Each structure stands twice: as C-alpha cells, then as structure tokens.
Amino acid sequence: MDLHPDRIAAAVDEVRRRSPMVHNITNFVVMNTTANALLALGASPVMAHAPEEVEEMAGLAQALVINIGTLSGHWIHAMLLAAREAERRKIPVILDPVGAGATSYRTKTALEIMEAVPISVIRGNASEIRALIESDAKTKGVDSLVGSDSAVASAKELNRVRKSVVCISGETDYIVGPAETVCIRNGHPLMPRVTGLGCTATALCGAFAAVVDDPVLATAAAMAVMGIAGEMAAEKAAGPGTLQLYFLDALWLMTEQDIRERLKAEAIP
C-alpha cells in the first residue's frame, strides 16, 4: 500500500468535507471524549444505546462503532440490533473489544458480536487482540500486559478467520490486512495517561471507514491522525489534563503540512 502523506491528508479532507454520521454504542467513561474528538476531526457523532432506537439510528449513520467498555445485558442486545441493521445497510462496523481477556463476559461478548455480523475493523491493544484468538490470553483490566508487536501473529490469524482488518494500538500501531501489515510509529508516551484515547482511536476508525472504501487505508489514516495529534498536543501540554485539551485542538487544526512533516508509516509483507 502507498502510505504517502497525501493519501492520509486526502482522507482527512474527505471526513471534513462529508462530515459522516458515526453511530457510537460506547462506554460511559469515554462518551464525551470520543464525541468531541469526532467533532474536532469534522465528523458528526451520535451516542445512542437504547434498544428501542439503535436500529433506527444505525439506519441514519454512515458507520457504526461498538465499544464494549461498560457492558450490561441490554447494551449487548442493543449492539447486536444495531450491528445487524448496519450489516443490512452495508455500512462499516468497527469493534473495540475493551478488556477482552480480563473477564469471560467481555471475551464472550466480543466473540458473539464477531459471530453475528461481519466486522470491518477490530481495534484493540495487544492483550485484547490476543484474547480474541488465544483462549489463555489475559489483560490487566482494560490495559495491555504486552507490547503491540507481540500480538501481530494473533492479528494475522484473526484477519484470516474473521476477514476483518485488525488494528493493534501501542507504541507502534499495527494494521493487519489480507495482503500486508501497516506500521504507524507516531504518538507520544503521555497519551496512555489520558483515559479514552484508545477508544477515541476506534471512533476515528469509524469516521474514516465511513468515507474511505479501503478499510486498511481508513484504519491507517485514523491511527496516523491520532498519533500526529498526540505529538502536536504533547509539545504544548504540561501533563495529561492539558494533553487532552490540546489533542482536540490538534485534530481541528491539523494541516496537510503537519501530516507531511510528521507521518512515520511503512507497509511490510
């Protein structure tokens, strides 16, 4: 894949031009963060998880993001209803298996969603991705116990079995597609100190998948923009609190030149 900065910049322009509606069924911890990040990027977020309305909402959206961070039975029911409507409408479904491997409930739920409908993109940390394919993999709550590179083999197997693009986030982000793996090396060590930035990356995957037909390119664009925005924010931030503040500004202000100067990406077989 050609990962020239122009392709990433063009994807950003397309999100800003089309302002796709991204339906998020996500967790209480990150709703505000992810909604504001989608708005700053140029997308149109909606947070709706009531079973009584999710099918109708998914019927209006250009992408569906499912995040299992704060699970309960009626939320799972809503996720499945929305996912089936998204499949019917042929819009991309993005899954964030938050905490998979920490409890059997979370792992079982993620697998149930993947069994129910085709998933365009699965994005998680290394432990979560491994838990979806390795029965003995464990996580530290919702945090990874291992580096992102340790899950590449699991991601490739998950891609083979599920036909989904699989994104492992970490110090290096790996995007695994059917033909190649894309590595994004942007970001800053302060980013994991802000809750919800991983979930934000998943939401941005939804925004890009709504306007970019190739899910590998869409996911690469999302992770590149996340990392670049984190670098830009860290240059101004005094700590995690102001990093979050400047991160939203960076999404809003990011230019083609910023992407050209900062993008660190490569494709490997």
N, C-alpha and C positions, 0 to 999 in steps of 0.2 A: 504493500500500500504506500502511496505517495503521501507522506506526512508533512508536506511543505506548509509553512505557516499560513500561506494564502488560503489553504483549504479550511483550516481552523477559523481564520478570520471570516471567511465566507459563510461558515456555519453560524457564527455569532451574528453576522448581519442578517441572516435568514430568520433567526429567532427574533431579533429586534424588529424586523420588517413584518413578520406574520403574527407575532405575539400569540403563540399557540396556547390553548387552554389545557392545562395539565391537572388532571384529577388526582389528588393525593388522598389515599387512605393511609394515614401515617400516625406516628405516636405523639402522645401529649407533650413529651419532652421537647420535640423539635418543630412543632407546627408553626410557631411564629418565625423561627429561624429560616425554615425552608420556604415558607411563603414569601418572606422578604427577599431571600436570595433569588427566587424565581422572578419576582417583580423587578429587582435590580438588573437582572440579566435581560429582561424585556418580555418574559413570558407572562401568562395570565394564570395564576394558581387558584385552585379551589380545594378546600379541605372539607370533605363530606364522607361520613362513615355510617350514617343511619341506614339500616337495611331497607327502610321504606323509600329511600330516594337514590341509592347508589346506582341502580341500573339507569335511571333517567339522567343522572349526572354524567355517567360514563357515556351515555348516548350523545352528549354535547361536546365531549372532550376530544382532543387530538392525541392524547396519551394518558395512560393510567399508571400511577406509581403506587405499589403496595409495599408497605413497610410494617414489619411485624413487631415493632419495638415494645408496645404496651398492649399485649394481647388480652382478649376475652372472647367468650363464645360467640356473642352477637357480632363482634368485629370480624371474626373469621367468616361467619355467614355472609356478612356484607362484602368482604373481599372476594369471595367466590362468586357472588351475584354480579359484582362489577366486572370481575375478570371474564366471566362468560359473555357479558354484554360487549366488552372490549373485543373479545375474540370474534363475536358475531359481526362487529363493525370493522374488523381488521385494523384496529389501531394498536400501536405497540404497548405491551405490558412490561413494566420494569419491576423487578422484585428485589427488595432488600431484606435478607434473612437475618435480621438483627438478633444476635445472641444464639443462633443455631449452634448446637453442641453444648450449650450451657444447661438446658433442660430438655427433656424428651418432648415436652409440649411444644416448644419452639421448633425443634427439628422436625417433628411430625407435621406441624402446620406448614412449614416451608415446603416440605415434600408433597403435602396434599395440594397446595396451590400449583406446584410444578406439574403434578399429575393431571390437574383439572384442565389446564389450558396451556398452549404454547407461550413461553416467556421469551420476549425479545432480548432482554438484558438482565442478568443476575449480577448485582454488585454487592460485595461484602469484604470484610477483612479476611486475612488468610485463614484464621481458625474457623470462621463461618463457612467459607467456601469448602474447606476440607471436611467439615461436618456434614455437608450435603452429599458427599460421596464416600466418606470413610466413617464407618459406624462407631469407631472408638475415638474420634477426634473430639477435643474438648476446647472450650473457650473460658476466659476469665470474665464471667458476666457477659458484657457486650464488647469487651476488649479482646484483642488478639493476643495469644500466647506466643506466637511465632512471627517471623518476618514474612513479607509478601512473597518473596522468592520461593519459600518452602511450599507454597500452595499451587505453583504453576502446573505441576503434573496432575493434581486433582482438578484444576480448572480445565485442563485439556480433556480429561475424561468426562467431566460434567458437560462440556461443549459437545463431545461426541455422543453422549447419551441423550441429552436434552435438546440439542441443536440450538442452544441459547448462546449468545455472546456472554462471556464470563469476565467480570472485572474484579481484580484483587487490588484493593487500595492499601497503601502503605508508604514507606519511604520511597520506593519505586512502585508506580501503578502498572499493573499488567492487564492488558485487554486481550483476551484469548478468543480468536475467531476460528472458523473452519480451516483457513489456509495459513494463518500466521499469527504471531503474537506481537502486540504493540507495547512498547515500554514508554511510560511518561515519567520523567525524573524531575518534574517541577514540584514545588511545595516548600514548606518551612517547618522546622521541628516544633514550633509553637502551635501549629494547627491542631494536633491531637489534644491540646489542653482546652479546647473550646468544644463543649458538648454539641453534638448535632452536625458537625461538618461532614462526617461520613454520610449521614442521612441526606444532607444537602447535596452531596455529590450524586446520590441516587436520583434526587429530584431533578437535578440539571441533566442527567442522562435522559430523563423523560422529556424535558424541553427540547433537547437536540434530536432525540429519536422521533419527535413529532414532525420535524421539518427536514430531516436528513434520512434518505431512504436506506443507506448502508448503516446497519446498527454498529458495526465496528468503528466506522468514522464518527458516528454520533457519540459513542461512548468515549472515544479518544478525545474528541473535542470537549466533552464535558469535563474529563479529568484534567486536560491541559488547562482549561479555563480556571478550574478550581485551584490548581497548583500555582498558576501565574498570579491569580488574585491573592492567594495566600502570601506569596513573595512580596507583592506590592504592599499588602497590608502590614506585613511584618517590618517593613522599612520605616513605618511611621508609629507602630504600636509600642506601648510601654509594657504590655502584658496581654493575657488572654482577653480581658474585657475590651480593650481598645482594638485588639486584633479583629474581633467580631465586627466592631463598628467600621473599621477601615476596609474590611473584607467586602462588605456590602457596597461601599463606595467604589472599590476597585472593580467589582462586577459592572457597575454602572458606567464607570469612566474608561474601561479598558478599550484600547485602540488597536488597530492593525499593527502599528509600530511596536506596541508593547508585546504583542504575540510574536512578531518577527524577532525582536531582540532577546526574548526570554525562553522561547519554546525549546525544551530538551526532550526530543522524542526520537524513537527509532523503531523500525519493524524488524523482527527476527523470525526465522522459519519456525 
